[in-house]
Amino acid sequence: MTETADTHTTSSRRLELLTEALDSGAASQISNLLSNLHSAEIADLLESFPHGPREILWGLVQPDDHGETLVHLNDEVRAGLIDEMNTDDLVAATEGLDADDLADLIKDLPGAVIQEILRSMDKQNRERLVSVLHYPEDTAGGLMNVDTVTVRADVTLDVVLRYLRLHIDIPDNTDNLIVVDRNDNYKGILPLTRLLTNDPDLLVARVMDRDTSAINANMADTEVARLFETHDLVSAAVVSEEGKLLGRITIDDVVDVIREDADHSLLRLAGLDEEDDTFAPVVKSARRRAVWLGINLFTALLASWVIGLFQATLEQVVALAVLMPIVASMGGIAGSQTLIIVIRGMALGQIGSSNTRWLMYKELAVSALNGIGWAVVVAVIAASWFQDRTIGIIIGAALIINLIIAAIAGLSIPLLLKTINVDPAHAGTVLLTTVTDVVGFMVFLGLGTIFLM
């Protein structure tokens, strides 16, 4: 926790220093600061500035850091900076990038630049890039790096050690060597710890791990992240449907997936996109948000229409108008709690057809228990406030009913949205609010009409 706080303080301090340096025009100070940062840290800082200052900072980033920094930027910020760069600078920025990073970047480049990059690559690197681009970016194949170190099972550990010494370097996060046959079919892994601690005269086949399965290239990136989490992996081999080795995924790529998935879930609940530029122009941001504001307006009008149906009741019993927001608000909070639990469970693969009914019973029981408890509290307050026991009973009953309906909606809405391939995090909140508002108003005002008119 302390380390996280220190990191946040350091990031805030860098932002302050850069802002002060920009205001004073100290270009050399900015260049020195940026040159000592990792490309991911530079990307975070660039995303923290609006247009104008961002372009100035980008001009002071070392050209050697351009490629890695572009990879770490979100899509919208990256596209804006790419538009400001000429073809030669873009081609130079891609030199030395791993195939998986280049695959992430190349989709945002102009066609002429892509052609120039492909012409500048040798046949081997071009084939590596094509193999990564063959798979969607949200799959294991899209995440993988094709730079691997492979060995055969029929050689000795001594041969493997001598083979490794011939390499100038080995890929980052290499904790295992991948064992393949003559046709590059995956057979298992050779952990470096076993390589270093066993008799050099032993065959790889004697000490290799045959139980560690490779990841299918078509596996979703969220499933890959879950595998790394549950099995504490640092790297994993990626294979085709036929079992042929294609590449490997490393923990740094998985961390990016986890962060992006968390951003996605949080922002989608508000109808936003994790790739949006925080400092995008006002008109562009307003246009994006206007869509969901419009949808919310429609749902609000629907709730108002329900209230209008009971206009005569409200004119006669003013207390109902005063207490009405309590029922809808309590239902909305209770439903949101269930909704978030269900969306999280779906994302983690913990909810399926086998346990949905049990979860429904549990959420109904929780809502009923909370509904009864808080209904008593609200009923006593309302009855004392308006000196009318009937009003207290009405709002208490409405509260229990709406909390139960909220639990049902909070569970069923994300499941229904998933069946029609709609992101539950994107549309779930709006639909839930509509249900809890409409049902809450209708039940409360309906009971009021029946018993008070």
PLY file of the C-alpha trace (Angstrom):
ply
format ascii 1.0
element vertex 453
property float x
property float y
property float z
element edge 452
property int vertex1
property int vertex2
end_header
0.00 0.00 0.00
2.86 2.36 0.87
4.57 1.55 -2.42
1.39 2.42 -4.32
1.11 5.73 -2.50
4.77 6.53 -3.21
4.27 5.77 -6.91
1.25 8.06 -7.05
3.19 10.83 -5.29
6.08 10.45 -7.75
3.70 10.63 -10.74
2.02 13.73 -9.33
5.39 15.35 -8.68
6.55 14.64 -12.25
3.37 16.21 -13.56
3.98 19.32 -11.46
7.60 19.58 -12.58
6.66 19.24 -16.25
3.89 21.83 -15.92
6.28 24.30 -14.27
8.95 23.63 -16.92
6.41 24.15 -19.73
5.22 27.41 -18.20
8.82 28.67 -17.93
9.86 27.36 -21.35
12.67 25.19 -19.90
12.96 22.76 -22.81
16.28 21.29 -21.66
14.86 20.51 -18.22
11.91 18.74 -19.83
14.18 16.71 -22.13
16.35 15.61 -19.20
13.32 14.55 -17.18
11.74 12.60 -20.04
15.00 10.87 -20.98
15.19 9.27 -17.53
11.69 7.79 -17.66
10.38 4.48 -18.97
8.26 4.70 -22.11
5.13 3.73 -20.14
5.76 6.60 -17.71
6.20 9.01 -20.61
2.90 7.78 -22.06
1.11 8.41 -18.75
2.45 11.95 -18.64
1.45 12.66 -22.24
-2.09 11.50 -21.47
-2.13 13.92 -18.50
-1.77 17.02 -20.69
-4.26 18.66 -23.06
-3.60 19.29 -26.74
-0.91 21.91 -27.29
1.30 21.16 -24.28
1.09 17.46 -25.22
2.48 18.11 -28.70
5.29 20.23 -27.21
6.24 17.41 -24.84
6.11 14.87 -27.66
8.58 16.95 -29.62
11.01 16.72 -26.69
10.78 12.93 -26.29
13.88 11.14 -27.58
13.24 9.63 -31.06
14.49 6.26 -29.78
11.60 6.23 -27.28
8.87 7.13 -29.79
7.90 3.59 -30.74
7.60 2.14 -27.23
5.79 5.26 -26.01
3.23 5.11 -28.81
2.51 1.48 -27.91
1.66 2.43 -24.31
-0.67 5.33 -25.23
-4.42 4.85 -25.48
-5.81 4.72 -29.01
-7.13 8.27 -29.27
-4.02 10.00 -27.92
-1.81 7.78 -30.08
-3.81 8.60 -33.21
-3.49 12.32 -32.50
0.30 12.16 -32.19
0.65 9.94 -35.25
-1.19 12.56 -37.30
1.55 15.06 -36.38
4.44 12.79 -37.47
5.84 12.38 -40.97
6.40 9.06 -42.70
10.15 8.84 -42.03
9.70 9.49 -38.30
6.95 6.86 -38.06
9.02 4.24 -39.86
11.98 5.02 -37.59
9.76 4.75 -34.51
8.76 1.18 -35.39
12.33 -0.08 -35.74
13.25 -2.56 -33.04
9.69 -3.09 -31.79
8.63 -6.62 -30.94
6.13 -8.17 -33.34
3.28 -8.00 -30.80
3.93 -4.31 -30.05
4.22 -3.50 -33.75
0.93 -5.32 -34.40
-0.76 -3.11 -31.77
0.67 0.03 -33.34
0.40 -0.69 -37.05
-3.42 -0.60 -37.15
-3.32 3.14 -36.39
-0.72 4.01 -39.03
-1.52 5.47 -42.46
-1.48 3.01 -45.36
1.61 4.57 -46.95
3.53 4.22 -43.70
2.50 0.57 -43.30
3.76 -0.20 -46.81
7.05 1.52 -46.05
7.44 -0.42 -42.80
6.76 -3.75 -44.51
9.31 -2.95 -47.24
11.93 -2.12 -44.63
11.49 -5.46 -42.79
13.33 -8.65 -43.64
11.34 -11.77 -44.56
11.56 -13.36 -41.11
10.27 -10.29 -39.24
7.56 -9.74 -41.84
6.34 -13.30 -41.35
6.39 -12.82 -37.58
4.26 -9.69 -37.88
1.79 -11.40 -40.21
1.44 -14.32 -37.78
0.46 -11.94 -34.96
-1.88 -9.86 -37.15
-3.66 -13.05 -38.18
-5.37 -13.13 -34.76
-7.72 -10.55 -33.17
-5.96 -8.30 -30.67
-8.13 -9.55 -27.80
-6.95 -13.16 -28.17
-3.83 -15.02 -27.09
-2.57 -14.90 -30.68
-2.91 -11.13 -30.70
-1.02 -10.85 -27.42
1.81 -13.24 -28.18
5.40 -12.41 -29.00
6.92 -14.70 -31.62
10.44 -14.27 -30.22
10.98 -17.59 -28.41
13.85 -19.86 -27.39
13.16 -23.51 -28.27
15.05 -26.73 -27.61
14.63 -30.41 -28.51
13.89 -33.17 -26.03
16.65 -35.46 -27.36
19.63 -33.22 -26.54
21.54 -32.94 -23.27
21.37 -30.05 -20.84
25.00 -29.31 -21.61
24.12 -28.76 -25.28
21.31 -26.42 -24.24
23.66 -24.41 -22.02
26.19 -24.05 -24.81
23.38 -23.08 -27.18
22.24 -20.31 -24.83
25.77 -18.95 -24.48
25.84 -18.37 -28.24
22.96 -15.90 -27.91
23.87 -12.26 -27.39
20.73 -11.98 -25.26
17.53 -13.89 -24.62
13.96 -12.53 -24.64
12.76 -10.67 -21.55
10.83 -12.63 -18.92
12.33 -15.93 -20.06
11.78 -18.32 -17.17
11.33 -21.43 -19.32
12.66 -22.78 -22.58
10.02 -24.26 -24.86
10.52 -27.87 -25.91
9.39 -28.76 -29.45
9.91 -31.57 -31.92
11.40 -31.30 -35.41
8.10 -29.99 -36.76
7.80 -27.29 -34.06
5.01 -29.12 -32.27
4.80 -28.17 -28.59
5.98 -30.87 -26.18
6.49 -29.07 -22.88
8.82 -26.63 -21.13
12.27 -26.74 -19.60
12.38 -24.42 -16.55
15.68 -22.58 -16.24
15.89 -23.74 -12.63
15.95 -27.39 -13.75
18.46 -26.58 -16.47
20.86 -25.04 -13.97
20.45 -27.51 -11.11
20.56 -30.88 -12.91
23.43 -32.97 -14.25
24.51 -31.46 -17.63
24.73 -34.97 -19.11
21.00 -35.61 -18.65
18.68 -35.38 -21.63
16.11 -32.59 -21.77
13.43 -35.30 -21.93
14.44 -36.47 -18.43
13.94 -33.13 -16.67
11.40 -31.24 -18.83
7.88 -30.46 -17.62
5.31 -32.22 -19.80
2.30 -31.28 -17.66
2.26 -27.55 -18.39
-0.23 -27.02 -21.20
0.23 -24.39 -23.89
-2.38 -21.71 -24.58
-4.53 -21.94 -27.69
-4.01 -18.91 -29.93
-7.77 -18.31 -30.10
-8.25 -18.09 -26.33
-9.71 -14.75 -25.17
-7.21 -12.41 -23.51
-9.31 -12.30 -20.33
-9.05 -16.08 -20.07
-5.29 -15.82 -20.58
-5.09 -13.31 -17.72
-7.06 -15.68 -15.50
-4.68 -18.55 -16.30
-1.66 -16.42 -15.42
-3.32 -15.40 -12.16
-4.41 -18.87 -11.05
-1.18 -20.63 -12.05
1.26 -17.80 -11.13
2.78 -17.83 -14.62
5.56 -15.56 -15.85
5.32 -16.79 -19.44
3.36 -19.36 -21.43
3.65 -20.92 -24.88
1.00 -20.20 -27.52
0.06 -22.88 -30.03
-2.22 -23.30 -33.03
-5.21 -25.63 -33.16
-2.84 -28.34 -34.42
-0.45 -27.88 -31.49
2.28 -26.09 -33.46
4.24 -23.50 -31.50
3.45 -19.92 -32.56
4.97 -17.78 -29.82
4.65 -17.00 -26.14
2.87 -14.59 -23.81
4.67 -12.90 -20.94
3.44 -11.38 -17.70
3.98 -7.77 -18.83
1.42 -8.25 -21.61
-1.03 -9.83 -19.17
-0.73 -6.92 -16.75
-1.80 -4.60 -19.59
-4.84 -6.82 -20.23
-5.83 -6.74 -16.55
-5.53 -2.95 -16.38
-7.43 -2.42 -19.62
-10.19 -4.78 -18.47
-10.51 -2.89 -15.18
-10.68 0.46 -17.00
-13.21 -1.01 -19.41
-15.54 -2.22 -16.65
-15.37 1.03 -14.69
-15.92 3.41 -17.61
-18.54 1.29 -19.34
-20.74 1.58 -16.27
-20.91 5.31 -17.14
-21.26 4.72 -20.88
-17.69 5.84 -21.59
-14.79 4.27 -23.48
-11.41 3.49 -21.91
-9.68 4.62 -25.12
-11.14 8.12 -24.94
-8.70 10.97 -24.42
-9.23 12.53 -20.98
-8.27 15.91 -22.43
-10.15 15.57 -25.73
-11.74 18.75 -27.16
-14.93 19.88 -25.44
-17.21 19.38 -28.45
-15.94 15.84 -29.10
-16.38 14.80 -25.46
-19.82 16.42 -25.27
-20.96 14.59 -28.41
-19.90 11.20 -26.99
-21.63 11.72 -23.67
-24.75 13.16 -25.27
-25.80 9.72 -26.51
-26.10 8.23 -23.03
-27.58 11.42 -21.62
-30.26 11.12 -24.30
-30.95 7.51 -23.37
-31.13 8.50 -19.71
-33.54 11.32 -20.58
-35.83 8.81 -22.26
-35.84 6.60 -19.16
-36.45 9.63 -16.95
-39.42 10.65 -19.12
-40.77 7.13 -18.76
-40.56 7.40 -14.98
-42.21 10.85 -15.13
-45.01 9.39 -17.25
-45.65 6.79 -14.56
-45.78 9.55 -11.94
-48.22 11.48 -14.16
-50.61 8.54 -14.07
-51.05 9.21 -10.36
-51.34 13.00 -10.57
-54.72 13.07 -8.85
-53.38 11.00 -5.97
-50.36 13.29 -5.52
-52.60 16.38 -5.50
-54.66 14.88 -2.69
-51.83 13.33 -0.65
-48.77 15.60 -0.74
-46.86 13.27 1.60
-46.52 10.75 -1.23
-44.63 13.29 -3.37
-42.26 14.01 -0.48
-41.51 10.33 0.22
-41.55 9.05 -3.37
-37.78 9.51 -4.11
-36.87 7.29 -1.13
-38.37 4.17 -2.69
-36.70 4.67 -6.08
-33.35 5.59 -4.55
-33.20 2.59 -2.22
-34.17 0.27 -5.08
-31.50 1.78 -7.32
-28.74 1.28 -4.74
-29.78 -2.30 -3.95
-30.04 -3.18 -7.65
-26.65 -1.64 -8.39
-25.02 -3.76 -5.71
-26.40 -6.94 -7.28
-25.60 -5.72 -10.81
-21.94 -5.05 -10.00
-21.54 -8.39 -8.23
-23.01 -10.22 -11.23
-20.93 -8.32 -13.81
-17.78 -9.01 -11.81
-18.69 -12.68 -11.45
-19.32 -12.96 -15.18
-15.98 -11.32 -15.94
-14.20 -13.79 -13.65
-16.07 -16.77 -15.08
-17.69 -17.50 -11.70
-21.31 -17.32 -12.88
-22.91 -19.80 -15.25
-26.10 -21.73 -15.81
-25.21 -24.16 -13.02
-25.20 -21.61 -10.20
-27.46 -18.79 -11.44
-30.51 -20.12 -9.58
-28.58 -20.36 -6.30
-27.32 -16.81 -6.75
-30.88 -15.61 -7.45
-32.12 -17.19 -4.19
-29.24 -15.63 -2.29
-29.79 -12.13 -3.72
-33.56 -12.35 -3.13
-32.94 -13.37 0.48
-30.47 -10.51 1.00
-32.86 -7.97 -0.54
-35.82 -9.27 1.45
-33.85 -9.11 4.70
-32.58 -5.60 3.98
-35.99 -4.57 2.67
-37.77 -5.64 5.85
-35.16 -4.04 8.11
-35.09 -0.69 6.35
-38.83 -0.75 5.67
-39.45 -0.75 9.42
-37.09 2.19 9.89
-38.59 4.23 7.04
-42.15 3.34 8.01
-41.64 4.58 11.57
-40.03 7.81 10.34
-42.78 8.44 7.75
-45.61 7.66 10.17
-44.11 9.98 12.81
-43.37 12.70 10.26
-46.86 12.88 8.75
-48.79 11.54 11.76
-50.32 8.84 9.54
-49.72 5.15 10.21
-51.12 4.17 6.78
-48.45 6.17 4.94
-45.79 4.40 6.98
-47.21 0.99 6.06
-47.47 1.94 2.37
-43.88 3.15 2.01
-42.61 0.15 4.00
-44.40 -2.30 1.72
-43.29 -0.42 -1.41
-39.69 -0.48 -0.19
-39.71 -4.26 0.32
-41.26 -4.90 -3.08
-38.88 -2.55 -4.93
-35.77 -4.03 -3.29
-36.85 -7.53 -4.31
-37.56 -6.36 -7.88
-34.17 -4.59 -7.88
-32.41 -7.83 -6.96
-34.18 -9.71 -9.75
-33.34 -6.96 -12.26
-29.74 -6.66 -11.08
-29.19 -10.36 -11.70
-31.27 -10.91 -14.85
-30.33 -7.78 -16.84
-26.60 -8.60 -17.29
-27.41 -12.24 -18.07
-29.97 -11.23 -20.70
-27.62 -8.66 -22.22
-24.87 -11.25 -22.46
-27.15 -13.63 -24.39
-27.70 -10.94 -27.06
-23.97 -10.03 -27.15
-24.39 -6.62 -25.50
-21.79 -5.54 -22.94
-23.57 -5.69 -19.53
-21.27 -3.01 -18.15
-22.31 -0.69 -20.98
-26.10 -0.84 -20.84
-26.84 -2.52 -17.51
-26.91 0.59 -15.33
-29.35 2.50 -17.53
-31.77 -0.43 -17.74
-31.55 -1.11 -14.03
-32.27 2.52 -13.15
-35.30 2.45 -15.42
-36.68 -0.68 -13.77
-36.16 0.47 -10.18
-37.57 3.96 -10.84
-40.63 2.83 -12.77
-41.45 -0.08 -10.46
-40.74 1.95 -7.33
-42.99 4.84 -8.36
-45.74 2.56 -9.63
-45.84 0.36 -6.51
-45.64 3.24 -4.05
-48.16 5.50 -5.80
-50.39 2.53 -6.66
-50.58 1.49 -3.01
-51.19 5.10 -2.06
-54.07 5.34 -4.52
-55.64 2.13 -3.23
-55.43 2.86 0.48
-55.53 6.66 0.73
-57.99 7.73 -1.94
0 1
1 2
2 3
3 4
4 5
5 6
6 7
7 8
8 9
9 10
10 11
11 12
12 13
13 14
14 15
15 16
16 17
17 18
18 19
19 20
20 21
21 22
22 23
23 24
24 25
25 26
26 27
27 28
28 29
29 30
30 31
31 32
32 33
33 34
34 35
35 36
36 37
37 38
38 39
39 40
40 41
41 42
42 43
43 44
44 45
45 46
46 47
47 48
48 49
49 50
50 51
51 52
52 53
53 54
54 55
55 56
56 57
57 58
58 59
59 60
60 61
61 62
62 63
63 64
64 65
65 66
66 67
67 68
68 69
69 70
70 71
71 72
72 73
73 74
74 75
75 76
76 77
77 78
78 79
79 80
80 81
81 82
82 83
83 84
84 85
85 86
86 87
87 88
88 89
89 90
90 91
91 92
92 93
93 94
94 95
95 96
96 97
97 98
98 99
99 100
100 101
101 102
102 103
103 104
104 105
105 106
106 107
107 108
108 109
109 110
110 111
111 112
112 113
113 114
114 115
115 116
116 117
117 118
118 119
119 120
120 121
121 122
122 123
123 124
124 125
125 126
126 127
127 128
128 129
129 130
130 131
131 132
132 133
133 134
134 135
135 136
136 137
137 138
138 139
139 140
140 141
141 142
142 143
143 144
144 145
145 146
146 147
147 148
148 149
149 150
150 151
151 152
152 153
153 154
154 155
155 156
156 157
157 158
158 159
159 160
160 161
161 162
162 163
163 164
164 165
165 166
166 167
167 168
168 169
169 170
170 171
171 172
172 173
173 174
174 175
175 176
176 177
177 178
178 179
179 180
180 181
181 182
182 183
183 184
184 185
185 186
186 187
187 188
188 189
189 190
190 191
191 192
192 193
193 194
194 195
195 196
196 197
197 198
198 199
199 200
200 201
201 202
202 203
203 204
204 205
205 206
206 207
207 208
208 209
209 210
210 211
211 212
212 213
213 214
214 215
215 216
216 217
217 218
218 219
219 220
220 221
221 222
222 223
223 224
224 225
225 226
226 227
227 228
228 229
229 230
230 231
231 232
232 233
233 234
234 235
235 236
236 237
237 238
238 239
239 240
240 241
241 242
242 243
243 244
244 245
245 246
246 247
247 248
248 249
249 250
250 251
251 252
252 253
253 254
254 255
255 256
256 257
257 258
258 259
259 260
260 261
261 262
262 263
263 264
264 265
265 266
266 267
267 268
268 269
269 270
270 271
271 272
272 273
273 274
274 275
275 276
276 277
277 278
278 279
279 280
280 281
281 282
282 283
283 284
284 285
285 286
286 287
287 288
288 289
289 290
290 291
291 292
292 293
293 294
294 295
295 296
296 297
297 298
298 299
299 300
300 301
301 302
302 303
303 304
304 305
305 306
306 307
307 308
308 309
309 310
310 311
311 312
312 313
313 314
314 315
315 316
316 317
317 318
318 319
319 320
320 321
321 322
322 323
323 324
324 325
325 326
326 327
327 328
328 329
329 330
330 331
331 332
332 333
333 334
334 335
335 336
336 337
337 338
338 339
339 340
340 341
341 342
342 343
343 344
344 345
345 346
346 347
347 348
348 349
349 350
350 351
351 352
352 353
353 354
354 355
355 356
356 357
357 358
358 359
359 360
360 361
361 362
362 363
363 364
364 365
365 366
366 367
367 368
368 369
369 370
370 371
371 372
372 373
373 374
374 375
375 376
376 377
377 378
378 379
379 380
380 381
381 382
382 383
383 384
384 385
385 386
386 387
387 388
388 389
389 390
390 391
391 392
392 393
393 394
394 395
395 396
396 397
397 398
398 399
399 400
400 401
401 402
402 403
403 404
404 405
405 406
406 407
407 408
408 409
409 410
410 411
411 412
412 413
413 414
414 415
415 416
416 417
417 418
418 419
419 420
420 421
421 422
422 423
423 424
424 425
425 426
426 427
427 428
428 429
429 430
430 431
431 432
432 433
433 434
434 435
435 436
436 437
437 438
438 439
439 440
440 441
441 442
442 443
443 444
444 445
445 446
446 447
447 448
448 449
449 450
450 451
451 452
